[in-house]
């Protein structure tokens, strides 16, 4: 078994960054799970992959393409359900200062 890499202080810090509230039991549970994940990754790093070619996808299939054409869209039908709108757009609260 690998020694613990992530302590409770780190789990609390990550939870705070993600704005997730956790009680002490959850912090310990997630800490153990994160350490198990790191242990698995450490085990994977032991594998010799020097003969394995790099790849972008697991399956060797191409992305299906469709004709790029302009359609009418949903327009007024969707906007009629918007809580707030401005002309032909949804109006949402500003999230970036």
One Martini backbone bead per residue (centre of mass of N, CA, C, O) as a GRO file, in nm:
protein
   97
    1UNK     BB    1   0.098   0.035   0.021
    2UNK     BB    2   0.060   0.355  -0.006
    3UNK     BB    3   0.120   0.651   0.093
    4UNK     BB    4  -0.009   0.931   0.187
    5UNK     BB    5  -0.064   1.234  -0.013
    6UNK     BB    6  -0.342   1.327   0.113
    7UNK     BB    7  -0.461   1.552   0.325
    8UNK     BB    8  -0.709   1.717   0.492
    9UNK     BB    9  -0.613   2.000   0.416
   10UNK     BB   10  -0.628   1.952   0.108
   11UNK     BB   11  -0.924   1.872   0.091
   12UNK     BB   12  -1.032   2.139   0.204
   13UNK     BB   13  -0.908   2.319  -0.015
   14UNK     BB   14  -1.050   2.190  -0.259
   15UNK     BB   15  -1.337   2.233  -0.154
   16UNK     BB   16  -1.316   2.542  -0.143
   17UNK     BB   17  -1.254   2.586  -0.445
   18UNK     BB   18  -1.536   2.424  -0.519
   19UNK     BB   19  -1.759   2.498  -0.317
   20UNK     BB   20  -1.760   2.256  -0.092
   21UNK     BB   21  -1.942   2.113   0.153
   22UNK     BB   22  -1.789   1.939   0.441
   23UNK     BB   23  -1.760   1.699   0.651
   24UNK     BB   24  -1.547   1.501   0.820
   25UNK     BB   25  -1.634   1.233   0.689
   26UNK     BB   26  -1.612   1.331   0.393
   27UNK     BB   27  -1.316   1.412   0.399
   28UNK     BB   28  -1.208   1.127   0.459
   29UNK     BB   29  -1.336   0.982   0.221
   30UNK     BB   30  -1.210   1.159  -0.009
   31UNK     BB   31  -0.919   1.120   0.077
   32UNK     BB   32  -0.914   0.812   0.031
   33UNK     BB   33  -0.995   0.823  -0.269
   34UNK     BB   34  -0.762   0.999  -0.371
   35UNK     BB   35  -0.538   0.805  -0.276
   36UNK     BB   36  -0.631   0.567  -0.451
   37UNK     BB   37  -0.592   0.707  -0.721
   38UNK     BB   38  -0.289   0.767  -0.686
   39UNK     BB   39  -0.210   0.470  -0.658
   40UNK     BB   40  -0.303   0.386  -0.939
   41UNK     BB   41  -0.125   0.580  -1.099
   42UNK     BB   42   0.140   0.473  -0.987
   43UNK     BB   43   0.102   0.190  -1.107
   44UNK     BB   44   0.086   0.283  -1.407
   45UNK     BB   45   0.383   0.409  -1.412
   46UNK     BB   46   0.525   0.116  -1.419
   47UNK     BB   47   0.467   0.099  -1.703
   48UNK     BB   48   0.568   0.005  -2.025
   49UNK     BB   49   0.520   0.258  -2.301
   50UNK     BB   50   0.739   0.280  -2.535
   51UNK     BB   51   0.562   0.093  -2.760
   52UNK     BB   52   0.330   0.306  -2.740
   53UNK     BB   53   0.135   0.481  -2.925
   54UNK     BB   54   0.005   0.767  -2.968
   55UNK     BB   55  -0.335   0.888  -2.883
   56UNK     BB   56  -0.665   1.035  -2.905
   57UNK     BB   57  -0.819   0.753  -2.935
   58UNK     BB   58  -0.942   0.446  -2.874
   59UNK     BB   59  -1.087   0.457  -3.134
   60UNK     BB   60  -1.063   0.398  -3.501
   61UNK     BB   61  -1.262   0.648  -3.554
   62UNK     BB   62  -1.445   0.868  -3.722
   63UNK     BB   63  -1.599   1.156  -3.739
   64UNK     BB   64  -1.901   1.233  -3.809
   65UNK     BB   65  -2.038   1.404  -4.082
   66UNK     BB   66  -2.218   1.695  -4.168
   67UNK     BB   67  -2.399   1.913  -4.305
   68UNK     BB   68  -2.347   2.259  -4.338
   69UNK     BB   69  -2.643   2.420  -4.226
   70UNK     BB   70  -2.896   2.638  -4.224
   71UNK     BB   71  -3.124   2.703  -3.963
   72UNK     BB   72  -3.379   2.831  -3.779
   73UNK     BB   73  -3.452   2.709  -3.515
   74UNK     BB   74  -3.622   2.804  -3.209
   75UNK     BB   75  -3.640   3.082  -3.095
   76UNK     BB   76  -3.934   3.190  -2.971
   77UNK     BB   77  -4.003   2.928  -2.826
   78UNK     BB   78  -3.771   2.956  -2.616
   79UNK     BB   79  -3.792   3.261  -2.529
   80UNK     BB   80  -4.079   3.237  -2.393
   81UNK     BB   81  -3.927   3.090  -2.127
   82UNK     BB   82  -3.777   3.329  -2.038
   83UNK     BB   83  -3.725   3.523  -1.766
   84UNK     BB   84  -3.507   3.682  -1.946
   85UNK     BB   85  -3.479   3.938  -2.203
   86UNK     BB   86  -3.293   4.059  -2.504
   87UNK     BB   87  -3.458   4.049  -2.750
   88UNK     BB   88  -3.297   3.753  -2.895
   89UNK     BB   89  -3.198   3.709  -2.585
   90UNK     BB   90  -3.064   3.595  -2.314
   91UNK     BB   91  -3.078   3.699  -1.973
   92UNK     BB   92  -2.794   3.718  -1.762
   93UNK     BB   93  -2.593   3.711  -1.518
   94UNK     BB   94  -2.310   3.832  -1.412
   95UNK     BB   95  -1.984   3.645  -1.363
   96UNK     BB   96  -1.781   3.867  -1.461
   97UNK     BB   97  -1.576   4.141  -1.353
   0.00000   0.00000   0.00000
